[in-house]
Amino acid sequence: MQTRNDQLRDKAQQFHNDHPAIWDLFCALTFDRIDKGFSHYSCRAIFHAIRWQTNKPVYERGEEFKINDHITPFYSRRFMRLFPKHDGFFRTRKQVSKNVPACGLEELKPSYFDGI
């Protein structure tokens, strides 16, 4: 059975494949925070910094794209998996979407997780 987490992970992987420059910027900004002495930091703050630095929708290959907040947990976990020396730099939560069946919706409505 496919879970909602599987769907989100697949979307994060597709985004990563389509926009590798974002991963490079994510790593650069994360290592900048590490070099400045932070022992923990917010993955969402890194993505907000990426949005701020681009200051407009980013274009690659002539296509506009936006950075969806659903990818942040996957980027933080990927970073810590690839750089185990920095495991724990991003605090993570249990991914409740692992226990939720996959849905046919492109994007979830805010009330989808109410009561979970």
N, C-alpha and C positions, 0 to 999 in steps of 0.2 A: 504494500500500500504506500503510495506516495504521500508525503506530508507537506504541509505548508512550508516547512523549513527547506525541504528539497526544492520546492519551487523558487523560494527566495535565493537559495544558494545557486541554482541554475541561472537566475537573472543576474546575480552578482558576478558569476563567472563570465557570462556573456558580456556584461558591461566591461569587465576587466580585459577581455579579449578584444573588444571593440575600441577601447580607449586606454592603451597601455601608458600613455603619458600621465594619466591621473595617478596610476600606481607609483610612477617615478616621483611625482610631486608629493604624494602622500609619504613616501619613504624619506624624501629630503626634509620635509617639514617635521616628521617624527624624529629623525636623527638630530635635527636642529634643537628640538626640545630636550632630547637626551643630552646633547652636548652642553646645553645651558644648565644642566644639573637637575632636571626634573626626574623624579623616580616613578611618578605616575602622571598620566595625562589623559585627556578626553579625546577619544577617536572622533566624536562629533565636532569637537573644537578644531581638530585638524581639517575636517571637511569644510567647516565654516571658513577657515583660513584659505582653503583652496578656492572656495566660492568668492571670497573677498578679493583674492589676488587676481582672479580672472575678471571680476567686476562686471561680468555680463555673461550671457549664455556662451559656452565654449563651442567652437566649431572645429570639427575634424572632418576631413574629406567632404567639406561643404554641407555637413549635416549638423543641425543644432541638437544638443543633448543637455539634459539636466542630471545632476548627481542626486539620486534618490537616497533618502536616509536609510532605506532598507539594506543598503550594502555595507553600512558601517560595521556591523558586527562581524561580517565576513572578512573585511579588510583588517580589522584589529587582530582577529584570530590568525589570519594568514601571516601578518607581520611577525607575530610572536612565534609562530611555527617556523618561519624561515630564519628568524634571528632569535634562537632560544636563549641567548644571553639576556635578552630583554623580555623574557616571559614574565608576565605580570605588569608590564608597563601600562597596558590598557586593562582596566578592570572590566571584567565581563560578567554577564548575568546568564542564568540558565535560559536557554532558548526554548520558551514554551511552545514555539511553533513546531517543535519536534513531535508534539503530542496532538497536533491539530491536523485533521485531514486536509489534503490539498483541495483547493477550490478552483472553480472555473473563472473567477473574476480576474481581470488584469490587475486591478489595484483594490486593496481592501478598503472598505468604508471604516471610519473611525470606530464605529460601534461593534465591529466584528469580534473583537477580543473582550468585550464587556462580559463580566462574570467569570472569566477564566482565571 
